[in-house]
Amino acid sequence: MITGFVRTGILAAWCGLLISYINFLAGAYTVAWGIKKSDKLFYAAFFSGMLARFVIILIILFVLLKYVDLNRVSLMLSLLVTYFSFLALEILIIHESSLTRGSAS
């Protein structure tokens, strides 16, 4: 019984990490694509992409919780920690890019 909990807990944690990592890669791609564009286009793409990625994560999370027998606590905790960690990294990338872009002007 304990090994089943640990096994499904580890699998759920890895699923949360994978979802967050793919989300981060999509956000980093959006930033890389839009950093050379105008500010208006960049922010429109960034915020609409953030909303779309969030909706996709919610759909994936709903499917995983409803139809896959994973440990809910491990999945949610892993997803929250890694999502906000990758989000902080994404914000840092945007900040560094905007400083570079500002000094080039």
Secondary structure as UniProt FT lines:
FT   HELIX           2..34
FT   TURN            35..36
FT   HELIX           39..67
FT   HELIX           72..104
//
